[in-house]
């Protein structure tokens, strides 16, 4: 009778282990690529720009009775669609906020404007309604809400009185971090490639913005237009 014996050394076991590890790694990378391609197929990127009407008021007030200051917003969006009617949207926006106050100081008409420039990052839960409202196929009505975080880039105070203007950098006197809530909605129209949209939103600041006056919060109403790729 002829017998065969197989001898497996530690070195052979190490080679087999390395081969299995490489196979698992290749399979994991392939699965990740497939998953990323599937995910990217559901993500839409876009750009937007618009105008702000802004003020600063106490917590709990939706608006202030002082004069409205005007600013702007420009940025980019990324939207992940879970279903046809439900999505999650994030943005990175450069946004100017602030306030304007006109008053009499020692009999002199004085206008004080404070401008705060932020990088804002909202995270929004978004809903779409088209067929539910009987809209044409290319039109979509949407609404959204969610929190936002803002980082102060710069701040400036401008005082106009007696025909002269005094500018002061107040960045160091202001609080760097801002956060609050966003509520809004709009309409979009599908093109051959991508879509255009317009939306109206209200930003309600919930955190103090000024070391000198801890009662003030940012409040702004923005009208934007944009394009989704």
Backbone bond lengths (Angstrom), bond angles and torsions (degrees), N, CA, C in turn:
res aa  C-N    CA-C-N  psi(-1)  N-CA   C-N-CA  omega(-1)  CA-C   N-CA-C  phi
1 X - - - 1.459 - - 1.524 108.51 -
2 X 1.326 114.38 136.09 1.472 120.50 -179.99 1.519 108.92 -101.68
3 X 1.288 118.90 128.18 1.473 123.06 179.06 1.506 109.31 -117.26
4 X 1.347 113.29 149.23 1.459 120.54 178.82 1.517 108.44 -117.86
5 X 1.273 117.54 143.06 1.471 121.54 175.77 1.509 108.71 -128.87
6 X 1.334 114.98 139.26 1.462 121.44 179.93 1.506 108.20 -113.69
7 X 1.268 115.51 125.54 1.461 120.90 -178.72 1.519 108.95 -108.34
8 X 1.342 116.97 119.37 1.466 123.04 179.28 1.503 108.17 -108.59
9 X 1.267 115.12 113.37 1.450 120.41 -179.51 1.525 109.57 -88.24
10 X 1.317 115.10 168.57 1.459 120.49 176.72 1.517 111.79 -59.68
11 X 1.328 116.00 -34.12 1.458 120.32 -179.64 1.528 110.81 -66.33
12 X 1.366 115.38 -39.56 1.468 118.88 177.25 1.518 111.93 -64.70
13 X 1.338 116.04 -41.23 1.467 119.77 177.60 1.527 111.40 -60.84
14 X 1.310 116.91 -38.56 1.453 121.04 179.71 1.524 111.00 -65.13
15 X 1.350 115.94 -39.92 1.466 120.03 178.32 1.522 110.99 -64.34
16 X 1.355 116.32 -44.34 1.468 120.43 178.98 1.524 111.09 -61.92
17 X 1.340 115.88 -42.17 1.469 120.49 179.67 1.528 111.05 -61.96
18 X 1.334 116.72 -42.88 1.463 120.55 179.62 1.525 111.41 -63.88
19 X 1.349 116.93 -39.53 1.468 120.92 179.04 1.517 111.01 -63.67
20 X 1.357 115.87 -43.58 1.465 119.39 179.45 1.528 110.68 -64.56
21 X 1.332 115.52 -39.64 1.460 119.50 179.58 1.517 111.17 -62.48
22 X 1.329 116.56 -41.55 1.464 120.45 179.14 1.515 111.45 -65.57
23 X 1.337 116.52 -39.83 1.469 120.27 178.80 1.526 110.34 -62.67
24 X 1.347 116.16 -46.42 1.472 120.42 178.48 1.514 110.84 -60.79
25 X 1.348 117.36 -40.60 1.454 121.62 -179.26 1.525 111.15 -65.29
26 X 1.340 116.43 -42.71 1.467 120.38 178.46 1.523 110.78 -62.82
27 X 1.335 116.68 -44.27 1.473 120.94 179.08 1.532 110.41 -62.05
28 X 1.341 117.30 -41.93 1.464 121.71 -179.73 1.521 110.99 -64.37
29 X 1.344 116.77 -42.65 1.467 120.27 178.88 1.525 110.57 -64.49
30 X 1.320 116.97 -42.65 1.466 120.95 179.26 1.523 111.17 -62.17
31 X 1.341 115.75 -43.33 1.464 119.99 178.64 1.524 111.00 -63.42
32 X 1.346 116.75 -38.55 1.465 121.03 179.50 1.521 110.77 -65.24
33 X 1.346 116.55 -42.14 1.467 120.40 179.39 1.514 110.84 -62.96
34 X 1.339 116.19 -44.59 1.469 120.40 178.82 1.522 110.52 -61.84
35 X 1.349 115.96 -43.24 1.459 120.49 -179.59 1.524 111.08 -65.18
36 X 1.357 117.34 -40.34 1.464 121.24 179.46 1.515 111.09 -65.59
37 X 1.338 116.29 -41.09 1.464 119.55 177.91 1.517 111.22 -62.33
38 X 1.344 115.72 -40.53 1.468 119.96 177.09 1.517 111.44 -65.11
39 X 1.359 115.86 -40.49 1.459 120.32 -179.71 1.518 111.12 -66.58
40 X 1.358 116.63 -45.83 1.454 120.34 -178.94 1.516 111.72 -62.79
41 X 1.336 116.24 -27.40 1.456 119.56 177.15 1.512 112.39 -66.56
42 X 1.327 117.36 -19.30 1.456 121.12 -179.60 1.527 112.95 -104.10
43 X 1.330 117.69 -0.63 1.459 122.06 -179.46 1.526 109.84 -102.11
44 X 1.325 116.12 132.15 1.460 121.26 175.79 1.523 108.85 -117.66
45 X 1.322 115.26 135.19 1.448 120.93 177.19 1.522 109.61 -106.39
46 X 1.315 116.05 153.08 1.455 119.34 -178.82 1.516 112.22 -154.50
47 X 1.321 115.13 173.28 1.461 123.04 175.96 1.526 107.86 -129.36
48 X 1.343 115.85 153.31 1.460 119.76 -177.86 1.520 109.97 -151.88
49 X 1.337 115.29 157.92 1.462 121.37 176.47 1.521 107.80 -156.46
50 X 1.331 115.96 152.19 1.457 118.63 -179.19 1.514 112.99 -173.75
51 X 1.326 113.59 -171.06 1.461 121.81 -177.00 1.524 110.16 -116.01
52 X 1.354 115.91 147.86 1.461 122.51 176.43 1.521 110.82 -110.42
53 X 1.315 115.43 147.33 1.460 122.55 159.54 1.520 105.10 -114.89
54 X 1.315 118.14 121.68 1.453 119.81 -167.05 1.522 112.42 -136.84
55 X 1.312 113.66 155.73 1.452 121.45 173.59 1.523 108.24 -155.94
56 X 1.323 115.75 179.73 1.462 121.81 175.50 1.521 107.95 -132.66
57 X 1.321 115.78 129.47 1.457 120.12 -176.80 1.517 109.85 -144.94
58 X 1.328 115.46 175.73 1.456 120.78 -177.32 1.530 111.04 -71.63
59 X 1.318 114.98 156.56 1.453 120.77 176.79 1.527 109.71 -59.81
60 X 1.330 116.49 131.90 1.456 121.50 -177.69 1.508 113.24 101.25
61 X 1.333 117.73 -19.76 1.458 121.84 176.14 1.523 109.49 -92.33
62 X 1.330 116.60 131.37 1.450 120.44 178.30 1.522 111.38 -75.19
63 X 1.321 116.93 -27.04 1.460 121.52 -176.47 1.512 108.22 -155.43
64 X 1.338 115.99 172.45 1.457 121.88 178.10 1.516 108.16 -121.60
65 X 1.325 116.72 158.83 1.456 121.15 -179.98 1.521 113.25 -87.16
66 X 1.344 116.88 -1.61 1.462 119.60 176.99 1.526 110.44 -70.49
67 X 1.331 115.80 170.02 1.450 120.10 178.82 1.531 110.34 -60.63
68 X 1.338 114.29 145.56 1.462 119.85 -179.20 1.521 109.62 -82.67
69 X 1.305 115.91 131.93 1.458 121.26 174.20 1.527 108.62 -92.73
70 X 1.320 117.81 153.57 1.458 121.23 179.83 1.518 109.66 -114.14
71 X 1.311 115.66 144.47 1.457 121.59 179.06 1.510 110.04 -145.55
72 X 1.327 116.37 -160.86 1.456 120.66 -178.71 1.522 109.83 -146.22
73 X 1.322 114.43 166.32 1.463 122.76 179.35 1.521 108.19 -141.93
74 X 1.328 117.46 135.41 1.455 121.81 175.15 1.528 108.03 -146.68
75 X 1.330 116.77 140.12 1.456 117.81 -177.65 1.511 113.45 -179.74
76 X 1.333 114.60 -166.75 1.451 121.95 -179.48 1.517 111.33 -128.37
77 X 1.326 116.52 157.93 1.461 122.33 -177.56 1.525 110.75 -128.54
78 X 1.326 115.60 154.22 1.466 122.74 172.51 1.526 106.98 -138.98
79 X 1.325 115.88 124.62 1.465 121.01 -175.18 1.525 110.80 -124.79
80 X 1.329 115.48 128.40 1.461 121.34 176.63 1.527 108.98 -109.96
81 X 1.328 115.97 119.01 1.460 121.01 -177.30 1.527 110.17 -91.95
82 X 1.337 116.47 117.29 1.459 121.11 174.79 1.525 110.45 -79.09
83 X 1.329 115.76 -42.68 1.463 122.65 176.92 1.524 108.03 -140.01
84 X 1.304 116.50 -175.96 1.459 121.71 178.61 1.525 111.13 -64.15
85 X 1.335 116.81 -30.54 1.467 120.97 -174.23 1.517 114.61 -110.71
86 X 1.339 117.65 -0.25 1.459 119.52 -174.47 1.521 110.66 -137.30
87 X 1.351 116.51 131.55 1.468 120.80 -177.70 1.522 109.90 -147.66
88 X 1.333 114.64 164.18 1.460 122.60 174.19 1.526 107.16 -119.53
89 X 1.318 116.07 127.48 1.464 120.56 -176.09 1.519 111.20 -124.55
90 X 1.326 115.79 134.80 1.452 121.66 173.09 1.521 108.79 -123.46
91 X 1.321 116.29 156.13 1.455 121.45 -177.78 1.524 109.95 -141.28
92 X 1.322 115.77 158.08 1.459 122.58 167.34 1.521 106.47 -127.46
93 X 1.322 116.35 111.48 1.453 121.44 -173.78 1.518 111.69 -123.84
94 X 1.320 115.85 142.30 1.456 121.24 166.15 1.529 106.31 -96.02
95 X 1.343 116.76 120.03 1.453 120.45 -172.20 1.520 111.19 -135.72
96 X 1.327 115.29 133.18 1.455 121.14 176.72 1.524 109.11 -96.66
97 X 1.336 115.88 125.99 1.453 122.05 176.86 1.524 108.91 -124.04
98 X 1.324 116.74 175.56 1.461 118.74 178.55 1.517 112.52 153.19
99 X 1.334 115.52 -157.93 1.459 121.15 -178.82 1.523 109.83 -154.84
100 X 1.341 114.61 162.87 1.460 121.35 175.40 1.526 107.41 -135.35
101 X 1.333 116.18 128.75 1.465 121.69 -178.31 1.526 108.65 -127.90
102 X 1.332 115.81 124.30 1.468 121.73 176.08 1.528 108.65 -106.96
103 X 1.327 117.16 130.37 1.460 121.17 -178.42 1.525 110.41 -156.32
104 X 1.326 115.13 165.81 1.461 121.77 175.79 1.528 109.20 -96.13
105 X 1.334 116.08 122.28 1.459 121.98 178.96 1.528 107.97 -119.77
106 X 1.343 115.83 109.25 1.483 121.64 -177.43 1.519 110.77 55.61
107 X 1.331 115.59 41.14 1.457 120.43 178.27 1.515 114.65 78.89
108 X 1.309 118.30 4.44 1.466 122.46 -178.69 1.526 108.89 -110.50
109 X 1.337 115.19 128.78 1.463 119.81 178.33 1.530 108.90 -70.78
110 X 1.327 115.29 120.12 1.467 121.20 -175.71 1.523 110.24 -125.25
111 X 1.323 115.43 133.32 1.461 121.25 177.08 1.529 107.95 -117.20
112 X 1.323 115.26 119.79 1.467 121.22 -179.86 1.526 109.49 -109.93
113 X 1.325 116.75 122.13 1.469 122.24 177.34 1.526 108.96 -116.54
114 X 1.322 115.10 132.25 1.470 120.06 176.77 1.526 107.84 -120.30
115 X 1.335 115.23 125.78 1.456 121.38 -178.03 1.521 110.02 -115.88
116 X 1.339 115.30 128.05 1.459 122.21 179.78 1.533 107.94 -121.11
117 X 1.315 116.79 120.29 1.462 121.76 -179.52 1.529 110.08 -101.57
118 X 1.327 115.64 121.98 1.464 121.76 -174.39 1.526 111.97 -121.51
119 X 1.331 115.13 152.44 1.461 122.31 159.57 1.522 105.54 -97.80
120 X 1.322 116.99 112.27 1.458 122.12 -177.09 1.524 110.94 -105.32
121 X 1.336 115.57 137.32 1.465 121.58 178.22 1.533 108.58 -128.01
122 X 1.329 117.99 95.51 1.461 120.27 175.19 1.531 112.06 -87.01
123 X 1.315 116.24 153.93 1.464 123.22 173.22 1.528 106.47 -126.41
124 X 1.342 115.98 111.70 1.455 121.23 -166.83 1.524 112.49 -118.68
125 X 1.317 115.79 135.85 1.462 122.35 168.47 1.525 106.69 -88.72
126 X 1.334 115.72 126.56 1.468 120.65 -169.05 1.520 111.13 -124.99
127 X 1.325 115.77 135.49 1.457 121.42 177.96 1.513 111.11 -121.58
128 X 1.349 116.77 142.71 1.464 122.96 179.34 1.528 110.07 -114.67
129 X 1.338 115.42 142.20 1.464 121.41 175.63 1.523 108.15 -137.90
130 X 1.310 115.88 115.04 1.463 120.64 179.28 1.526 109.77 -128.94
131 X 1.326 115.32 -72.04 1.461 119.56 -179.70 1.522 111.43 -63.35
132 X 1.365 115.85 -30.57 1.470 119.66 179.95 1.529 111.67 -62.99
133 X 1.322 116.20 -27.41 1.467 121.16 -178.93 1.527 112.10 -103.88
134 X 1.326 116.41 3.89 1.451 120.21 179.00 1.517 114.15 72.99
135 X 1.351 117.56 25.25 1.459 120.80 -179.39 1.526 110.52 -78.21
136 X 1.334 117.88 154.66 1.470 120.03 173.88 1.519 110.60 -57.42
137 X 1.344 116.29 157.60 1.453 122.03 -171.68 1.530 113.33 -57.87
138 X 1.323 117.61 -35.62 1.466 120.62 -175.15 1.524 113.30 -81.64
139 X 1.318 117.13 -10.28 1.470 120.36 -177.85 1.526 110.99 -99.63
140 X 1.324 115.54 144.36 1.460 121.61 176.60 1.524 109.54 -138.58
141 X 1.296 115.28 133.89 1.459 121.41 173.43 1.524 107.56 -104.27
142 X 1.331 118.17 133.71 1.456 120.12 -176.84 1.527 111.29 -136.62
143 X 1.318 114.19 157.03 1.455 121.85 175.08 1.521 108.95 -139.44
144 X 1.333 117.44 155.83 1.459 120.01 -178.07 1.521 111.06 -153.80
145 X 1.308 114.77 161.49 1.466 121.97 176.52 1.523 108.31 -159.17
146 X 1.340 115.51 153.12 1.454 119.46 178.29 1.515 111.64 164.91
147 X 1.317 116.97 177.59 1.466 121.61 -178.76 1.526 110.93 -84.60
148 X 1.341 115.19 163.59 1.456 119.79 171.49 1.525 109.33 -138.17
149 X 1.331 114.58 153.93 1.458 121.74 172.69 1.524 108.17 -121.96
150 X 1.330 117.09 136.09 1.449 121.11 178.87 1.520 111.61 -126.55
151 X 1.348 115.16 138.40 1.462 120.41 176.08 1.524 108.32 -114.46
152 X 1.330 116.43 125.36 1.454 121.90 -177.08 1.529 111.12 -73.04
153 X 1.325 116.03 123.81 1.461 121.99 177.20 1.524 110.59 -90.98
154 X 1.342 116.46 -45.32 1.464 121.07 179.53 1.521 109.21 -159.95
155 X 1.343 115.67 159.92 1.458 121.69 178.28 1.521 108.85 -145.43
156 X 1.330 115.27 142.68 1.457 120.36 -176.50 1.529 110.08 -142.83
157 X 1.322 115.70 141.90 1.468 121.36 176.24 1.529 108.75 -115.47
158 X 1.338 115.70 129.52 1.453 121.59 -178.77 1.528 108.88 -121.26
159 X 1.323 116.93 123.63 1.465 122.02 -179.49 1.533 109.03 -116.86
160 X 1.337 115.80 121.11 1.465 121.72 178.35 1.529 109.14 -108.50
161 X 1.334 116.31 125.45 1.466 121.54 179.24 1.528 109.02 -159.46
162 X 1.334 115.93 137.91 1.471 121.25 178.64 1.526 113.32 54.76
163 X 1.346 116.01 35.64 1.455 120.19 177.03 1.513 115.06 77.81
164 X 1.308 118.08 3.25 1.463 121.11 179.15 1.526 109.79 -116.95
165 X 1.327 115.30 158.21 1.464 121.25 -178.83 1.524 109.56 -127.26
166 X 1.328 114.82 132.43 1.469 121.13 179.26 1.530 108.52 -117.50
167 X 1.332 116.71 121.32 1.464 122.13 -179.99 1.517 110.52 -106.12
168 X 1.332 115.85 134.47 1.464 121.20 179.40 1.526 110.01 -134.19
169 X 1.333 116.42 131.33 1.457 121.30 174.98 1.529 108.62 -78.56
170 X 1.339 116.58 118.09 1.468 121.07 -177.53 1.533 111.29 -114.48
171 X 1.332 116.68 20.91 1.462 120.46 -178.18 1.525 111.73 -58.48
172 X 1.342 116.38 -44.93 1.468 120.25 -177.62 1.522 112.83 -69.44
173 X 1.334 116.99 -20.77 1.462 120.91 179.30 1.526 112.27 -90.53
174 X 1.316 116.53 -3.59 1.467 121.56 -176.72 1.527 109.96 -105.84
175 X 1.314 115.17 157.45 1.459 121.46 179.70 1.525 109.41 -84.91
176 X 1.321 116.21 131.75 1.459 121.54 -172.34 1.520 113.68 -69.12
177 X 1.328 117.21 -34.18 1.462 121.08 -173.62 1.524 111.69 -102.95
178 X 1.319 114.84 137.40 1.460 121.42 176.73 1.527 107.65 -134.17
179 X 1.301 116.37 142.74 1.457 120.10 174.49 1.522 109.69 -149.10
180 X 1.326 114.69 157.99 1.457 119.33 -177.57 1.514 111.00 -177.32
181 X 1.329 116.34 -153.00 1.456 122.47 -176.24 1.522 110.39 -126.77
182 X 1.331 115.42 149.05 1.463 123.05 179.69 1.524 108.78 -120.80
183 X 1.342 115.98 134.75 1.464 121.90 174.94 1.528 107.40 -133.07
184 X 1.327 117.12 135.45 1.459 117.45 179.57 1.509 113.20 -175.79
185 X 1.314 114.13 -174.34 1.453 120.97 179.29 1.509 110.22 -174.37
186 X 1.334 115.28 174.60 1.457 118.44 -179.21 1.507 111.75 -177.22
187 X 1.328 114.44 -160.76 1.457 121.35 -177.31 1.525 108.64 -138.01
188 X 1.334 116.43 146.25 1.465 121.46 177.80 1.522 109.36 -130.35
189 X 1.347 114.01 156.16 1.471 120.55 -179.63 1.520 108.52 -133.94
190 X 1.330 116.69 125.49 1.463 121.94 -177.74 1.524 110.69 -76.88
191 X 1.345 115.41 133.42 1.454 122.56 174.72 1.529 109.13 -105.69
192 X 1.324 116.37 -179.76 1.465 119.52 176.63 1.526 110.08 -59.93
193 X 1.333 116.37 -37.15 1.459 122.66 173.57 1.521 108.92 -130.21
194 X 1.304 116.63 115.30 1.455 120.99 179.33 1.515 112.24 79.23
195 X 1.333 114.47 -161.34 1.463 120.44 -179.10 1.526 109.27 -155.01
196 X 1.330 115.25 155.30 1.459 121.28 174.27 1.523 107.86 -108.18
197 X 1.330 116.09 152.89 1.461 119.00 -178.96 1.524 110.68 -147.86
198 X 1.311 114.29 160.66 1.462 122.33 173.02 1.518 107.15 -137.04
199 X 1.347 116.96 138.49 1.460 118.69 178.92 1.526 111.21 -144.12
200 X 1.315 113.37 157.12 1.458 122.96 178.23 1.519 107.54 -123.38
201 X 1.349 117.20 129.79 1.456 119.61 -177.19 1.525 111.43 -139.03
202 X 1.331 113.41 155.66 1.459 121.11 175.71 1.524 108.67 -120.29
203 X 1.338 116.06 124.41 1.466 121.92 175.92 1.523 108.63 -101.09
204 X 1.317 116.50 123.56 1.461 121.36 179.21 1.523 109.02 -114.09
205 X 1.335 116.40 106.05 1.447 120.78 179.11 1.516 111.67 -70.39
206 X 1.326 116.01 139.64 1.461 121.35 -178.43 1.524 113.06 -117.89
207 X 1.344 116.66 -3.21 1.453 119.77 -177.42 1.522 109.65 -122.02
208 X 1.329 116.76 146.56 1.462 121.22 -178.27 1.520 110.61 -62.91
209 X 1.328 116.00 148.36 1.459 120.86 -175.43 1.518 112.77 -119.63
210 X 1.345 116.06 -8.64 1.462 120.15 -172.25 1.523 109.48 -132.25
211 X 1.329 116.71 127.90 1.459 119.90 177.66 1.521 112.15 -67.58
212 X 1.334 116.93 -30.74 1.461 120.98 -177.67 1.524 112.26 -77.55
213 X 1.331 117.01 -32.20 1.463 121.53 -179.14 1.526 108.35 -132.51
214 X 1.314 116.78 96.83 1.469 121.53 -174.09 1.519 113.19 -75.13
215 X 1.346 118.06 -3.91 1.466 120.83 -179.14 1.525 112.81 -85.20
216 X 1.323 118.67 -17.89 1.459 121.51 -173.20 1.521 112.35 -79.11
217 X 1.345 114.22 140.44 1.466 123.05 175.74 1.524 108.38 -133.05
218 X 1.339 116.37 150.76 1.466 120.68 176.17 1.522 110.92 -75.07
219 X 1.324 116.41 137.15 1.468 123.03 173.38 1.523 107.58 -137.17
220 X 1.325 117.14 131.98 1.469 118.88 -179.78 1.528 110.97 -150.16
221 X 1.334 114.40 149.30 1.457 123.54 175.45 1.520 106.80 -119.68
222 X 1.344 117.18 122.21 1.463 121.40 -172.88 1.521 111.14 -121.97
223 X 1.329 115.50 138.12 1.463 122.68 173.18 1.517 107.51 -117.43
224 X 1.342 116.63 120.14 1.459 121.21 -173.39 1.530 111.06 -128.14
225 X 1.321 114.98 153.90 1.459 122.08 168.64 1.521 107.13 -124.64
226 X 1.345 116.92 153.91 1.454 118.43 -177.51 1.510 112.59 -162.37
227 X 1.329 114.43 -179.81 1.459 121.93 -179.23 1.519 109.84 -137.83
228 X 1.325 117.30 129.33 1.457 123.31 174.97 1.524 108.96 -101.57
229 X 1.329 115.75 129.36 1.468 120.80 -177.71 1.526 110.89 -75.91
